Amino acid sequence: MPSLVVRNLDESIINALKQRAVEHQRSTEAEHRAILAEVLLKPPRKSFAEALANIPNVGVDADFQRVNDDTHVADVFN
């Protein structure tokens, strides 16, 4: 299996990696592998436009028009 060497890391990054490894009960090297896999292998996020395009058509706008009545805000949950 190939190896990866990362040099010139700030001490605060190393300390954060060690702390995260302790929290997940694994070695620092295993934590480093897990972070790389988590970040690099997750599926790409959809853009806002793609998310909007995937919203199903559930009716016409008239179905969702607000009806004004005399209900007061304080009475809504009573």
PDB file of N, CA, C and O in Angstrom:
ATOM      1  N   MET A   1       0.856  -1.170   0.000  1.00  0.00           N
ATOM      2  CA  MET A   1       0.000   0.000   0.000  1.00  0.00           C
ATOM      3  C   MET A   1       0.904   1.235   0.000  1.00  0.00           C
ATOM      4  O   MET A   1       1.897   1.266   0.727  1.00  0.00           O
ATOM      5  N   PRO A   2       0.579   2.249  -0.799  1.00  0.00           N
ATOM      6  CA  PRO A   2       1.382   3.471  -0.849  1.00  0.00           C
ATOM      7  C   PRO A   2       1.350   4.222   0.485  1.00  0.00           C
ATOM      8  O   PRO A   2       0.426   4.071   1.285  1.00  0.00           O
ATOM      9  N   SER A   3       2.375   5.026   0.694  1.00  0.00           N
ATOM     10  CA  SER A   3       2.474   5.841   1.903  1.00  0.00           C
ATOM     11  C   SER A   3       2.434   7.315   1.532  1.00  0.00           C
ATOM     12  O   SER A   3       2.680   7.701   0.390  1.00  0.00           O
ATOM     13  N   LEU A   4       2.117   8.119   2.529  1.00  0.00           N
ATOM     14  CA  LEU A   4       2.065   9.559   2.344  1.00  0.00           C
ATOM     15  C   LEU A   4       2.780  10.213   3.514  1.00  0.00           C
ATOM     16  O   LEU A   4       2.482   9.918   4.671  1.00  0.00           O
ATOM     17  N   VAL A   5       3.713  11.091   3.221  1.00  0.00           N
ATOM     18  CA  VAL A   5       4.438  11.822   4.259  1.00  0.00           C
ATOM     19  C   VAL A   5       4.038  13.282   4.135  1.00  0.00           C
ATOM     20  O   VAL A   5       4.091  13.865   3.051  1.00  0.00           O
ATOM     21  N   VAL A   6       3.641  13.861   5.250  1.00  0.00           N
ATOM     22  CA  VAL A   6       3.258  15.277   5.276  1.00  0.00           C
ATOM     23  C   VAL A   6       4.258  15.998   6.162  1.00  0.00           C
ATOM     24  O   VAL A   6       4.409  15.673   7.340  1.00  0.00           O
ATOM     25  N   ARG A   7       4.938  16.977   5.588  1.00  0.00           N
ATOM     26  CA  ARG A   7       5.965  17.703   6.327  1.00  0.00           C
ATOM     27  C   ARG A   7       5.511  19.131   6.634  1.00  0.00           C
ATOM     28  O   ARG A   7       4.556  19.642   6.050  1.00  0.00           O
ATOM     29  N   ASN A   8       6.221  19.746   7.559  1.00  0.00           N
ATOM     30  CA  ASN A   8       6.048  21.165   7.891  1.00  0.00           C
ATOM     31  C   ASN A   8       4.637  21.500   8.373  1.00  0.00           C
ATOM     32  O   ASN A   8       4.068  22.524   7.996  1.00  0.00           O
ATOM     33  N   LEU A   9       4.085  20.627   9.206  1.00  0.00           N
ATOM     34  CA  LEU A   9       2.778  20.903   9.790  1.00  0.00           C
ATOM     35  C   LEU A   9       2.941  21.773  11.031  1.00  0.00           C
ATOM     36  O   LEU A   9       3.896  21.621  11.793  1.00  0.00           O
ATOM     37  N   ASP A  10       2.023  22.655  11.214  1.00  0.00           N
ATOM     38  CA  ASP A  10       1.987  23.485  12.410  1.00  0.00           C
ATOM     39  C   ASP A  10       1.711  22.590  13.618  1.00  0.00           C
ATOM     40  O   ASP A  10       0.942  21.633  13.532  1.00  0.00           O
ATOM     41  N   GLU A  11       2.340  22.910  14.726  1.00  0.00           N
ATOM     42  CA  GLU A  11       2.185  22.117  15.953  1.00  0.00           C
ATOM     43  C   GLU A  11       0.720  22.030  16.384  1.00  0.00           C
ATOM     44  O   GLU A  11       0.301  21.005  16.922  1.00  0.00           O
ATOM     45  N   SER A  12      -0.059  23.079  16.159  1.00  0.00           N
ATOM     46  CA  SER A  12      -1.471  23.057  16.565  1.00  0.00           C
ATOM     47  C   SER A  12      -2.266  22.030  15.757  1.00  0.00           C
ATOM     48  O   SER A  12      -3.214  21.442  16.279  1.00  0.00           O
ATOM     49  N   ILE A  13      -1.900  21.805  14.503  1.00  0.00           N
ATOM     50  CA  ILE A  13      -2.571  20.798  13.679  1.00  0.00           C
ATOM     51  C   ILE A  13      -2.239  19.409  14.202  1.00  0.00           C
ATOM     52  O   ILE A  13      -3.116  18.550  14.296  1.00  0.00           O
ATOM     53  N   ILE A  14      -0.995  19.191  14.535  1.00  0.00           N
ATOM     54  CA  ILE A  14      -0.583  17.889  15.077  1.00  0.00           C
ATOM     55  C   ILE A  14      -1.290  17.609  16.394  1.00  0.00           C
ATOM     56  O   ILE A  14      -1.766  16.496  16.622  1.00  0.00           O
ATOM     57  N   ASN A  15      -1.362  18.608  17.257  1.00  0.00           N
ATOM     58  CA  ASN A  15      -2.046  18.422  18.541  1.00  0.00           C
ATOM     59  C   ASN A  15      -3.530  18.147  18.339  1.00  0.00           C
ATOM     60  O   ASN A  15      -4.102  17.302  19.027  1.00  0.00           O
ATOM     61  N   ALA A  16      -4.163  18.856  17.396  1.00  0.00           N
ATOM     62  CA  ALA A  16      -5.581  18.626  17.122  1.00  0.00           C
ATOM     63  C   ALA A  16      -5.807  17.215  16.575  1.00  0.00           C
ATOM     64  O   ALA A  16      -6.792  16.566  16.927  1.00  0.00           O
ATOM     65  N   LEU A  17      -4.906  16.742  15.724  1.00  0.00           N
ATOM     66  CA  LEU A  17      -4.999  15.388  15.180  1.00  0.00           C
ATOM     67  C   LEU A  17      -4.861  14.353  16.301  1.00  0.00           C
ATOM     68  O   LEU A  17      -5.612  13.379  16.343  1.00  0.00           O
ATOM     69  N   LYS A  18      -3.915  14.561  17.193  1.00  0.00           N
ATOM     70  CA  LYS A  18      -3.726  13.634  18.308  1.00  0.00           C
ATOM     71  C   LYS A  18      -4.954  13.612  19.214  1.00  0.00           C
ATOM     72  O   LYS A  18      -5.380  12.547  19.659  1.00  0.00           O
ATOM     73  N   GLN A  19      -5.518  14.776  19.485  1.00  0.00           N
ATOM     74  CA  GLN A  19      -6.700  14.851  20.342  1.00  0.00           C
ATOM     75  C   GLN A  19      -7.886  14.147  19.689  1.00  0.00           C
ATOM     76  O   GLN A  19      -8.626  13.419  20.352  1.00  0.00           O
ATOM     77  N   ARG A  20      -8.062  14.367  18.394  1.00  0.00           N
ATOM     78  CA  ARG A  20      -9.156  13.720  17.679  1.00  0.00           C
ATOM     79  C   ARG A  20      -8.976  12.201  17.662  1.00  0.00           C
ATOM     80  O   ARG A  20      -9.948  11.455  17.774  1.00  0.00           O
ATOM     81  N   ALA A  21      -7.745  11.753  17.523  1.00  0.00           N
ATOM     82  CA  ALA A  21      -7.457  10.318  17.549  1.00  0.00           C
ATOM     83  C   ALA A  21      -7.830   9.716  18.897  1.00  0.00           C
ATOM     84  O   ALA A  21      -8.415   8.635  18.957  1.00  0.00           O
ATOM     85  N   VAL A  22      -7.494  10.414  19.976  1.00  0.00           N
ATOM     86  CA  VAL A  22      -7.856   9.945  21.317  1.00  0.00           C
ATOM     87  C   VAL A  22      -9.372   9.853  21.444  1.00  0.00           C
ATOM     88  O   VAL A  22      -9.892   8.870  21.971  1.00  0.00           O
ATOM     89  N   GLU A  23     -10.079  10.863  20.967  1.00  0.00           N
ATOM     90  CA  GLU A  23     -11.544  10.878  21.067  1.00  0.00           C
ATOM     91  C   GLU A  23     -12.176   9.715  20.303  1.00  0.00           C
ATOM     92  O   GLU A  23     -13.215   9.194  20.707  1.00  0.00           O
ATOM     93  N   HIS A  24     -11.544   9.311  19.197  1.00  0.00           N
ATOM     94  CA  HIS A  24     -12.078   8.211  18.394  1.00  0.00           C
ATOM     95  C   HIS A  24     -11.418   6.871  18.728  1.00  0.00           C
ATOM     96  O   HIS A  24     -11.674   5.866  18.064  1.00  0.00           O
ATOM     97  N   GLN A  25     -10.581   6.861  19.745  1.00  0.00           N
ATOM     98  CA  GLN A  25      -9.919   5.652  20.234  1.00  0.00           C
ATOM     99  C   GLN A  25      -9.161   4.911  19.123  1.00  0.00           C
ATOM    100  O   GLN A  25      -9.321   3.706  18.929  1.00  0.00           O
ATOM    101  N   ARG A  26      -8.338   5.670  18.408  1.00  0.00           N
ATOM    102  CA  ARG A  26      -7.485   5.070  17.389  1.00  0.00           C
ATOM    103  C   ARG A  26      -6.153   5.807  17.348  1.00  0.00           C
ATOM    104  O   ARG A  26      -5.990   6.863  17.959  1.00  0.00           O
ATOM    105  N   SER A  27      -5.222   5.240  16.631  1.00  0.00           N
ATOM    106  CA  SER A  27      -3.903   5.860  16.541  1.00  0.00           C
ATOM    107  C   SER A  27      -3.983   7.146  15.726  1.00  0.00           C
ATOM    108  O   SER A  27      -4.946   7.387  14.997  1.00  0.00           O
ATOM    109  N   THR A  28      -2.948   7.958  15.871  1.00  0.00           N
ATOM    110  CA  THR A  28      -2.885   9.198  15.099  1.00  0.00           C
ATOM    111  C   THR A  28      -2.847   8.893  13.613  1.00  0.00           C
ATOM    112  O   THR A  28      -3.479   9.586  12.816  1.00  0.00           O
ATOM    113  N   GLU A  29      -2.110   7.863  13.240  1.00  0.00           N
ATOM    114  CA  GLU A  29      -2.021   7.488  11.827  1.00  0.00           C
ATOM    115  C   GLU A  29      -3.379   7.013  11.297  1.00  0.00           C
ATOM    116  O   GLU A  29      -3.765   7.363  10.182  1.00  0.00           O
ATOM    117  N   ALA A  30      -4.097   6.224  12.088  1.00  0.00           N
ATOM    118  CA  ALA A  30      -5.424   5.760  11.681  1.00  0.00           C
ATOM    119  C   ALA A  30      -6.395   6.937  11.577  1.00  0.00           C
ATOM    120  O   ALA A  30      -7.246   6.974  10.688  1.00  0.00           O
ATOM    121  N   GLU A  31      -6.262   7.877  12.476  1.00  0.00           N
ATOM    122  CA  GLU A  31      -7.124   9.069  12.428  1.00  0.00           C
ATOM    123  C   GLU A  31      -6.837   9.880  11.173  1.00  0.00           C
ATOM    124  O   GLU A  31      -7.757  10.374  10.522  1.00  0.00           O
ATOM    125  N   HIS A  32      -5.572  10.014  10.839  1.00  0.00           N
ATOM    126  CA  HIS A  32      -5.165  10.728   9.621  1.00  0.00           C
ATOM    127  C   HIS A  32      -5.783  10.057   8.394  1.00  0.00           C
ATOM    128  O   HIS A  32      -6.316  10.738   7.518  1.00  0.00           O
ATOM    129  N   ARG A  33      -5.715   8.735   8.327  1.00  0.00           N
ATOM    130  CA  ARG A  33      -6.329   8.002   7.208  1.00  0.00           C
ATOM    131  C   ARG A  33      -7.831   8.224   7.167  1.00  0.00           C
ATOM    132  O   ARG A  33      -8.405   8.426   6.096  1.00  0.00           O
ATOM    133  N   ALA A  34      -8.470   8.188   8.333  1.00  0.00           N
ATOM    134  CA  ALA A  34      -9.925   8.362   8.395  1.00  0.00           C
ATOM    135  C   ALA A  34     -10.335   9.752   7.915  1.00  0.00           C
ATOM    136  O   ALA A  34     -11.323   9.893   7.195  1.00  0.00           O
ATOM    137  N   ILE A  35      -9.583  10.776   8.308  1.00  0.00           N
ATOM    138  CA  ILE A  35      -9.889  12.146   7.878  1.00  0.00           C
ATOM    139  C   ILE A  35      -9.745  12.269   6.368  1.00  0.00           C
ATOM    140  O   ILE A  35     -10.605  12.848   5.704  1.00  0.00           O
ATOM    141  N   LEU A  36      -8.664  11.730   5.827  1.00  0.00           N
ATOM    142  CA  LEU A  36      -8.462  11.790   4.380  1.00  0.00           C
ATOM    143  C   LEU A  36      -9.591  11.087   3.635  1.00  0.00           C
ATOM    144  O   LEU A  36     -10.110  11.616   2.653  1.00  0.00           O
ATOM    145  N   ALA A  37      -9.970   9.905   4.095  1.00  0.00           N
ATOM    146  CA  ALA A  37     -11.046   9.163   3.444  1.00  0.00           C
ATOM    147  C   ALA A  37     -12.371   9.913   3.549  1.00  0.00           C
ATOM    148  O   ALA A  37     -13.120   9.992   2.576  1.00  0.00           O
ATOM    149  N   GLU A  38     -12.660  10.466   4.730  1.00  0.00           N
ATOM    150  CA  GLU A  38     -13.908  11.193   4.957  1.00  0.00           C
ATOM    151  C   GLU A  38     -14.028  12.386   4.026  1.00  0.00           C
ATOM    152  O   GLU A  38     -15.093  12.635   3.461  1.00  0.00           O
ATOM    153  N   VAL A  39     -12.951  13.114   3.870  1.00  0.00           N
ATOM    154  CA  VAL A  39     -12.989  14.341   3.077  1.00  0.00           C
ATOM    155  C   VAL A  39     -12.910  14.062   1.579  1.00  0.00           C
ATOM    156  O   VAL A  39     -13.606  14.697   0.787  1.00  0.00           O
ATOM    157  N   LEU A  40     -12.071  13.121   1.198  1.00  0.00           N
ATOM    158  CA  LEU A  40     -11.799  12.922  -0.223  1.00  0.00           C
ATOM    159  C   LEU A  40     -12.720  11.925  -0.915  1.00  0.00           C
ATOM    160  O   LEU A  40     -12.865  11.969  -2.137  1.00  0.00           O
ATOM    161  N   LEU A  41     -13.342  11.032  -0.160  1.00  0.00           N
ATOM    162  CA  LEU A  41     -14.149   9.997  -0.791  1.00  0.00           C
ATOM    163  C   LEU A  41     -15.649  10.197  -0.656  1.00  0.00           C
ATOM    164  O   LEU A  41     -16.420   9.383  -1.163  1.00  0.00           O
ATOM    165  N   LYS A  42     -16.078  11.247   0.007  1.00  0.00           N
ATOM    166  CA  LYS A  42     -17.519  11.473   0.124  1.00  0.00           C
ATOM    167  C   LYS A  42     -18.058  11.980  -1.217  1.00  0.00           C
ATOM    168  O   LYS A  42     -17.328  12.606  -1.986  1.00  0.00           O
ATOM    169  N   PRO A  43     -19.336  11.708  -1.494  1.00  0.00           N
ATOM    170  CA  PRO A  43     -19.903  12.168  -2.759  1.00  0.00           C
ATOM    171  C   PRO A  43     -19.947  13.697  -2.806  1.00  0.00           C
ATOM    172  O   PRO A  43     -20.108  14.341  -1.769  1.00  0.00           O
ATOM    173  N   PRO A  44     -19.808  14.269  -3.978  1.00  0.00           N
ATOM    174  CA  PRO A  44     -19.833  15.728  -4.072  1.00  0.00           C
ATOM    175  C   PRO A  44     -21.201  16.288  -3.688  1.00  0.00           C
ATOM    176  O   PRO A  44     -22.236  15.666  -3.929  1.00  0.00           O
ATOM    177  N   ARG A  45     -21.181  17.464  -3.091  1.00  0.00           N
ATOM    178  CA  ARG A  45     -22.430  18.119  -2.699  1.00  0.00           C
ATOM    179  C   ARG A  45     -23.138  18.673  -3.921  1.00  0.00           C
ATOM    180  O   ARG A  45     -22.497  19.099  -4.881  1.00  0.00           O
ATOM    181  N   LYS A  46     -24.452  18.666  -3.880  1.00  0.00           N
ATOM    182  CA  LYS A  46     -25.234  19.259  -4.953  1.00  0.00           C
ATOM    183  C   LYS A  46     -25.203  20.772  -4.811  1.00  0.00           C
ATOM    184  O   LYS A  46     -25.137  21.306  -3.704  1.00  0.00           O
ATOM    185  N   SER A  47     -25.252  21.446  -5.937  1.00  0.00           N
ATOM    186  CA  SER A  47     -25.355  22.899  -5.892  1.00  0.00           C
ATOM    187  C   SER A  47     -26.781  23.270  -5.482  1.00  0.00           C
ATOM    188  O   SER A  47     -27.681  22.430  -5.513  1.00  0.00           O
ATOM    189  N   PHE A  48     -26.975  24.501  -5.108  1.00  0.00           N
ATOM    190  CA  PHE A  48     -28.301  24.970  -4.726  1.00  0.00           C
ATOM    191  C   PHE A  48     -29.269  24.809  -5.894  1.00  0.00           C
ATOM    192  O   PHE A  48     -30.418  24.414  -5.700  1.00  0.00           O
ATOM    193  N   ALA A  49     -28.808  25.113  -7.105  1.00  0.00           N
ATOM    194  CA  ALA A  49     -29.654  24.985  -8.291  1.00  0.00           C
ATOM    195  C   ALA A  49     -30.064  23.528  -8.510  1.00  0.00           C
ATOM    196  O   ALA A  49     -31.208  23.255  -8.873  1.00  0.00           O
ATOM    197  N   GLU A  50     -29.127  22.584  -8.289  1.00  0.00           N
ATOM    198  CA  GLU A  50     -29.458  21.164  -8.440  1.00  0.00           C
ATOM    199  C   GLU A  50     -30.475  20.724  -7.387  1.00  0.00           C
ATOM    200  O   GLU A  50     -31.393  19.959  -7.684  1.00  0.00           O
ATOM    201  N   ALA A  51     -30.308  21.205  -6.171  1.00  0.00           N
ATOM    202  CA  ALA A  51     -31.250  20.857  -5.108  1.00  0.00           C
ATOM    203  C   ALA A  51     -32.639  21.383  -5.434  1.00  0.00           C
ATOM    204  O   ALA A  51     -33.626  20.673  -5.245  1.00  0.00           O
ATOM    205  N   LEU A  52     -32.730  22.601  -5.914  1.00  0.00           N
ATOM    206  CA  LEU A  52     -34.029  23.165  -6.294  1.00  0.00           C
ATOM    207  C   LEU A  52     -34.656  22.384  -7.450  1.00  0.00           C
ATOM    208  O   LEU A  52     -35.862  22.137  -7.454  1.00  0.00           O
ATOM    209  N   ALA A  53     -33.847  22.004  -8.414  1.00  0.00           N
ATOM    210  CA  ALA A  53     -34.355  21.270  -9.572  1.00  0.00           C
ATOM    211  C   ALA A  53     -34.897  19.897  -9.171  1.00  0.00           C
ATOM    212  O   ALA A  53     -35.740  19.342  -9.875  1.00  0.00           O
ATOM    213  N   ASN A  54     -34.425  19.342  -8.049  1.00  0.00           N
ATOM    214  CA  ASN A  54     -34.872  18.025  -7.600  1.00  0.00           C
ATOM    215  C   ASN A  54     -36.111  18.050  -6.724  1.00  0.00           C
ATOM    216  O   ASN A  54     -36.597  16.994  -6.318  1.00  0.00           O
ATOM    217  N   ILE A  55     -36.632  19.231  -6.423  1.00  0.00           N
ATOM    218  CA  ILE A  55     -37.846  19.325  -5.615  1.00  0.00           C
ATOM    219  C   ILE A  55     -39.025  18.890  -6.482  1.00  0.00           C
ATOM    220  O   ILE A  55     -39.211  19.420  -7.577  1.00  0.00           O
ATOM    221  N   PRO A  56     -39.820  17.936  -6.012  1.00  0.00           N
ATOM    222  CA  PRO A  56     -40.926  17.447  -6.843  1.00  0.00           C
ATOM    223  C   PRO A  56     -42.011  18.496  -7.010  1.00  0.00           C
ATOM    224  O   PRO A  56     -42.201  19.357  -6.151  1.00  0.00           O
ATOM    225  N   ASN A  57     -42.715  18.411  -8.121  1.00  0.00           N
ATOM    226  CA  ASN A  57     -43.843  19.296  -8.383  1.00  0.00           C
ATOM    227  C   ASN A  57     -45.043  18.726  -7.633  1.00  0.00           C
ATOM    228  O   ASN A  57     -45.551  17.665  -7.997  1.00  0.00           O
ATOM    229  N   VAL A  58     -45.498  19.414  -6.596  1.00  0.00           N
ATOM    230  CA  VAL A  58     -46.559  18.879  -5.747  1.00  0.00           C
ATOM    231  C   VAL A  58     -47.872  19.631  -5.865  1.00  0.00           C
ATOM    232  O   VAL A  58     -48.785  19.392  -5.074  1.00  0.00           O
ATOM    233  N   GLY A  59     -47.990  20.510  -6.804  1.00  0.00           N
ATOM    234  CA  GLY A  59     -49.245  21.231  -6.978  1.00  0.00           C
ATOM    235  C   GLY A  59     -49.020  22.585  -7.595  1.00  0.00           C
ATOM    236  O   GLY A  59     -47.903  22.945  -7.964  1.00  0.00           O
ATOM    237  N   VAL A  60     -50.084  23.318  -7.700  1.00  0.00           N
ATOM    238  CA  VAL A  60     -49.998  24.658  -8.259  1.00  0.00           C
ATOM    239  C   VAL A  60     -49.879  25.668  -7.132  1.00  0.00           C
ATOM    240  O   VAL A  60     -50.220  25.375  -5.986  1.00  0.00           O
ATOM    241  N   ASP A  61     -49.400  26.840  -7.456  1.00  0.00           N
ATOM    242  CA  ASP A  61     -49.173  27.858  -6.429  1.00  0.00           C
ATOM    243  C   ASP A  61     -50.449  28.198  -5.659  1.00  0.00           C
ATOM    244  O   ASP A  61     -50.385  28.523  -4.474  1.00  0.00           O
ATOM    245  N   ALA A  62     -51.593  28.128  -6.311  1.00  0.00           N
ATOM    246  CA  ALA A  62     -52.856  28.464  -5.644  1.00  0.00           C
ATOM    247  C   ALA A  62     -53.129  27.523  -4.477  1.00  0.00           C
ATOM    248  O   ALA A  62     -53.824  27.893  -3.531  1.00  0.00           O
ATOM    249  N   ASP A  63     -52.582  26.296  -4.539  1.00  0.00           N
ATOM    250  CA  ASP A  63     -52.771  25.341  -3.442  1.00  0.00           C
ATOM    251  C   ASP A  63     -52.098  25.808  -2.166  1.00  0.00           C
ATOM    252  O   ASP A  63     -52.443  25.348  -1.078  1.00  0.00           O
ATOM    253  N   PHE A  64     -51.146  26.712  -2.287  1.00  0.00           N
ATOM    254  CA  PHE A  64     -50.347  27.129  -1.141  1.00  0.00           C
ATOM    255  C   PHE A  64     -50.529  28.597  -0.786  1.00  0.00           C
ATOM    256  O   PHE A  64     -49.719  29.167  -0.055  1.00  0.00           O
ATOM    257  N   GLN A  65     -51.583  29.206  -1.298  1.00  0.00           N
ATOM    258  CA  GLN A  65     -51.813  30.609  -0.979  1.00  0.00           C
ATOM    259  C   GLN A  65     -52.220  30.741   0.479  1.00  0.00           C
ATOM    260  O   GLN A  65     -52.940  29.904   1.023  1.00  0.00           O
ATOM    261  N   ARG A  66     -51.747  31.798   1.088  1.00  0.00           N
ATOM    262  CA  ARG A  66     -52.043  32.061   2.494  1.00  0.00           C
ATOM    263  C   ARG A  66     -53.471  32.562   2.626  1.00  0.00           C
ATOM    264  O   ARG A  66     -53.919  33.415   1.859  1.00  0.00           O
ATOM    265  N   VAL A  67     -54.169  32.027   3.594  1.00  0.00           N
ATOM    266  CA  VAL A  67     -55.524  32.463   3.873  1.00  0.00           C
ATOM    267  C   VAL A  67     -55.469  33.376   5.082  1.00  0.00           C
ATOM    268  O   VAL A  67     -55.079  32.951   6.170  1.00  0.00           O
ATOM    269  N   ASN A  68     -55.852  34.610   4.900  1.00  0.00           N
ATOM    270  CA  ASN A  68     -55.871  35.552   6.014  1.00  0.00           C
ATOM    271  C   ASN A  68     -57.181  35.390   6.770  1.00  0.00           C
ATOM    272  O   ASN A  68     -58.263  35.425   6.185  1.00  0.00           O
ATOM    273  N   ASP A  69     -57.064  35.213   8.069  1.00  0.00           N
ATOM    274  CA  ASP A  69     -58.263  35.148   8.899  1.00  0.00           C
ATOM    275  C   ASP A  69     -58.005  35.940  10.170  1.00  0.00           C
ATOM    276  O   ASP A  69     -56.980  36.610  10.289  1.00  0.00           O
ATOM    277  N   ASP A  70     -58.897  35.869  11.090  1.00  0.00           N
ATOM    278  CA  ASP A  70     -58.785  36.659  12.309  1.00  0.00           C
ATOM    279  C   ASP A  70     -58.072  35.920  13.438  1.00  0.00           C
ATOM    280  O   ASP A  70     -58.145  36.349  14.589  1.00  0.00           O
ATOM    281  N   THR A  71     -57.393  34.832  13.137  1.00  0.00           N
ATOM    282  CA  THR A  71     -56.662  34.080  14.165  1.00  0.00           C
ATOM    283  C   THR A  71     -55.468  34.898  14.613  1.00  0.00           C
ATOM    284  O   THR A  71     -54.681  35.375  13.795  1.00  0.00           O
ATOM    285  N   HIS A  72     -55.344  35.052  15.907  1.00  0.00           N
ATOM    286  CA  HIS A  72     -54.225  35.778  16.463  1.00  0.00           C
ATOM    287  C   HIS A  72     -53.075  34.819  16.722  1.00  0.00           C
ATOM    288  O   HIS A  72     -53.301  33.639  16.988  1.00  0.00           O
ATOM    289  N   VAL A  73     -51.855  35.307  16.650  1.00  0.00           N
ATOM    290  CA  VAL A  73     -50.672  34.484  16.844  1.00  0.00           C
ATOM    291  C   VAL A  73     -50.732  33.740  18.175  1.00  0.00           C
ATOM    292  O   VAL A  73     -50.359  32.569  18.242  1.00  0.00           O
ATOM    293  N   ALA A  74     -51.182  34.383  19.203  1.00  0.00           N
ATOM    294  CA  ALA A  74     -51.237  33.771  20.531  1.00  0.00           C
ATOM    295  C   ALA A  74     -52.242  32.610  20.572  1.00  0.00           C
ATOM    296  O   ALA A  74     -52.128  31.734  21.429  1.00  0.00           O
ATOM    297  N   ASP A  75     -53.225  32.591  19.659  1.00  0.00           N
ATOM    298  CA  ASP A  75     -54.256  31.557  19.669  1.00  0.00           C
ATOM    299  C   ASP A  75     -53.890  30.336  18.802  1.00  0.00           C
ATOM    300  O   ASP A  75     -54.627  29.350  18.790  1.00  0.00           O
ATOM    301  N   VAL A  76     -52.804  30.392  18.107  1.00  0.00           N
ATOM    302  CA  VAL A  76     -52.472  29.326  17.163  1.00  0.00           C
ATOM    303  C   VAL A  76     -52.268  27.975  17.855  1.00  0.00           C
ATOM    304  O   VAL A  76     -52.708  26.952  17.330  1.00  0.00           O
ATOM    305  N   PHE A  77     -51.622  27.947  19.003  1.00  0.00           N
ATOM    306  CA  PHE A  77     -51.290  26.698  19.666  1.00  0.00           C
ATOM    307  C   PHE A  77     -52.276  26.326  20.763  1.00  0.00           C
ATOM    308  O   PHE A  77     -51.992  25.424  21.551  1.00  0.00           O
ATOM    309  N   ASN A  78     -53.374  26.961  20.835  1.00  0.00           N
ATOM    310  CA  ASN A  78     -54.378  26.648  21.875  1.00  0.00           C
ATOM    311  C   ASN A  78     -55.423  25.704  21.360  1.00  0.00           C
ATOM    312  O   ASN A  78     -56.339  25.336  22.096  1.00  0.00           O
TER     313      ASN A  78
END
